[in-house]
């Protein structure tokens, strides 16, 4: 039987070679080569005769999913599902999967941010390139050893951040209302409330999903609870932080700096003040962008796609109840 798999993930084909080989044994591949996510209208057109999609950051809205023909699975190239209407997917019997193997790469980037902020590495780089070789007052920073890291969201990536921090002899606090004390204990992390975490951490790092509960979680009041001169890292979703409040806190010196892999609007507007702040590190939503992560995640996605198309349970479903809605996995196969 032959199915059709649409690939919208923006990943170099060399990194997906093994996954593509797996999929081509079972299905015909249709690879978009736009170098960007598809729009809602483009998805409506592309999904008419597709059984599965290996998805990038495309908007899988209710309108798209209610008109998705024989689509059975959306395999996301990451762990965020805020661009997928899960209720509509489940209603239509469409399984949504994620690729947890990207978590190592995201944690690497985020912990690199922690070191850069505490040791003022980016500031030092800028000053040396400007001819200021040894301005001791400007270069004095804080050791990573013994500093306190506050982790918002102790899921897969948050747990990996905790392990990295403990290896550097940091004290680790975590806020996550869905995590059990036993998981926190296994990681050597102290669970606490959000206010305590913000007030006691030298660096706060965000690893929570974007949900109605987390949207705007850190606003003016919450940022005001942070230690003066503390740092913020966000490698999750930009909308979790009130960007205007963050800019205000950075300008006033209430926060010492921030490192952001995500923004409320991506790419940012040219007039976004964050682009001109010396105490801000910005990267272009590249947390999972390593060759190793791309190879792993593409194999995870391919495996889950094949499982669903062959009527088996995928490993990384976020809405397994969609399997009960049950579109016939053989429908549309030739």
N, C-alpha and C positions, 0 to 999 in steps of 0.2 A: 504494500500500500504506500502511496506517495502523498505526503502532505505538503503544504506551502508554509514556509516560515519567513516572516518579514524581520529584517534586522535593521533597527534604527539607532542602535547604540553607536556612539561616535568613538570607535576604537580602531587602531591600525589593524589591518587584516593580518599582518604577520603575527600579532599577539593573539589572534583568534583562529589561527590556522588549524590547531588540533580540534577545537570546538566545531569549526566549520566542517572538518572531515567527518566528525561524528554525525552531525546533522545531515550531511549530504548522503549518508547511507540510507536515511529514512525519508528525506524530504527535499523539495526544491527550495533553494534559498533566493530571496529577493532582498538585495542589500541596497539601502539608500546611501547615497554618497554626497549628502548635502553639507556635511561638516557641522550640522546643528540639529537640534530637536525639530520634529515635525510640528506643524500647527494643527489645531483642531480640525480645520477643513481638510488638510492634507491626510490626516488620519482617517477621516470619514471616507475618503476616496481609496486609500491604500488597503483598508481592512475588509473590503467587500468580499474577497475570496481568499482570506488568510486563516490558517488554523492556529498559528502561534506567532508571537512577536517577542524577539529579544530586544527589549526596550531601553532607550536612553531616557532623556528628561522630557519626553513628550507628554502632553496633557490628556490623560485618559479620563475625560469627563463623562458624566452620565449620558450626554447626547452621543458621544462617541461609542460608548459601551452598549447603549440600547440599539445601536445600528451597526453592530460589529459582525453581522453575518454568522459565520461558523467558528469564530474565535474561541479558543478553549483555554489559553494560557497567556499571561503577560509575565515574562521573566525579566525583572528589573536588573539593571547593571549596577547595583549598589544596595544599600539597606534602607534608603528612604522611600516611602510610598505615599508621600503627601501629594504627588502629582497624579495619583490614581484614586478615583472614586470607588473605594472598596465596597460600599453598600451596593452600588450599581453593578460592580463586577460580580459580586456574590449573587445578586438577583438574576444575573444573566448566566450563571454557571461558569464564570470565567475565573480560573485560579490565578492568583497573583503570587509570584515568588520573588525572593530576594537572593542576594549573593553575599553571605556573611564573610567570605574570605577577603573582602576589601578592608575589613576592620584593621588589620595589621598596618596597612599603608596609611590609613587615616590617623591611627594612633601615633605612628612615626612622625607624621607632619605636626600633629598637635603638640607632641612632647618636644619636638624641635623648637616650636614656638615658645614653649615654657623656658627653655634654656636661653634662647635669644633675648627674650624679654628680661629675665632676671639678670643676665650678664651684659645687657645693653649692646649686644653684638651688632645690631643694625645701625645703632647710633654711632658706635665706634667706627664701623666701616665708612659711614658717610663723612665723619670728621677727618679720618685719615686721608680719604680721597680729596678732601677740601684743603689738605695741607696742615692739619692740626695733629701732629704726630704724638704729642705727649701732653695732653691737658688733663692732668690727673683728676681734677675735680669733676670733670665731665664724664670720666670713664669709671669712676668708682661705682660698684654695683653690689648685688647681693648673691651669696652663694646659693646654689641649688640645694646642696646638702643642708638638711635641717629646716628648709623652708616648708610652708604649709600649702598644699595643693587642694583646692576644693573642686570636686567633680560633680557637675549637675547631670544626672543620668548615668546610672551604673549598669548599663546593659553591656553588650559585647565590647564596644569601643571604650566605654568608661572603665570596664574591668581591665582592658589592656593598658589603659593609661595608668590605672592604679599599680599594676605590676611594674611598669617602667619607673614610676615615681618612687616606689618602695626600694627598687634597685639603686636609686640615687639617694637613699636615706632621707626621703621627704616624709613629712607627716601628711596623711591623706584623710580628708573629710569627704563625705558624699551625701548628696540629697537625691533621693529617688523614692517616691511614695509607693512604687510597685515592687521594690526589692526587699527580700526577706533579710532579717538579721543574720541568718546562717550564711547567705551568700556574701554579705559584707564581711563577716568574720573570716570566711575562707580566703578573702582577698587582703585581709589585714587592714580593713578600712573602717573608720568610725562613721556610722550613719547619724545624720543630724537633720535639723530643720533648715530651710533655706536661709532664714535670717542669720542663724548662727554660722552657717558655712560662709556666707558673704562677709560677715564681720571678722572672721578669724583667719581667712585665707590670704596668702601673699599673691597667689594666682588662682583665678577661677576659670575653669575650662568647661565648655558646654558640649555634652554628648547625648542630648535628648532628642527624640523625634519631634517634628513639628506637628502638633495636634491643636485642637481648640483650647486645650488647657495650657499648652506651653507657648502659644502665640503671644508675644509681648510679655513673657514671663519676667524678664528683667527690664523694668521701666525706671523712671526717675527715682522713685522711692527705693527700689531694690539696689540700684547702683549707688545710691546715697548711703547704703549700709556697708559698702565695701570700705576696707581700710584705705586711708589716704595714701596714694602712691601705689596701690595694688594694681595688678594687671588682669586683663580679661582676654581669654582665648575662645574663639568660636569657630569650630570646624563642623558644625551641625547644620543649622539653617539660619539664615539671616534674620528672619521674622521673629525668632525667639527673643531678640533684643530690640528694644525701642531705639532705633538708630539716632533719632534726634536727641534723646536723652544721653546716649553714649557720647555723641559729639560734644554735648555740653559738658559732660564730666571730664572728657579729655582736654578740652579747652581750658577749663578752670583749674586743672591740676589735681582734681579730686582723684582721678585715676592716673597712674603713671604711664600707662600705655595699653595698647590692645594689639592683638594679632588675629586677623580675620581671613578665613578662607571662603567665607560666605557673606553675602550682603542682602539687604532687603530687596534690592533690584539688581539683577545681574544681566549684562554687565552694568556697572554703575554709570550714572549720568556724569558727564565731564565736569559739572559744577558741584559734585559731591565733595564736601569739605574733607572727608576722610582721605581723599587722594593727595591732599597737600599737607597732611599732618606728619611731622617728623617722628612723633611717638607712636605711629601706627604702622604695622606690617600688614600688607595686603597681598593675597595670592588669589588666583582666578578659579576658585572652587576645584582645586586639584588634589584633594585629600586622598582619593583612591587611584590617582594617575601614576601608577608604576607599571612597568612591563610585567613584573611578577603578579601583581594584583589583577591586571587585565587577563593574563593567561588563566589564573585560577578562576576568576569570576565567569569567564566565558565558558569554561568547562562545567562549572556549577549550573549555569543557565541552560546549557545544551542538555545536560543530564536531566534536569527537571522538565524541560520541554519534551524530551523523548518519553519520559515517564508518563506525563499527562496524556500525550497523544496515543500511547499504547495502553491507556486505561489503568495505569498504576499511580500510586500516591507519590508526589514529589517530596523531596527532603526539606525544602525551604519555603513551604506555603505559609503565607500570612493570613489567608482566609480559607482554611481547609474545609469550612462548611460549604464552600462553592462546589466541592466534589459531590455533595448530596443533591445539588440542583441538576448536575449531570447532563451536560450536552454529550451526545453520543460521540466518543472519541474517534470512531471510524467514519463519521459523517464527513463527506467532502474528499475522502481519500480515493485515489484512483488506482 
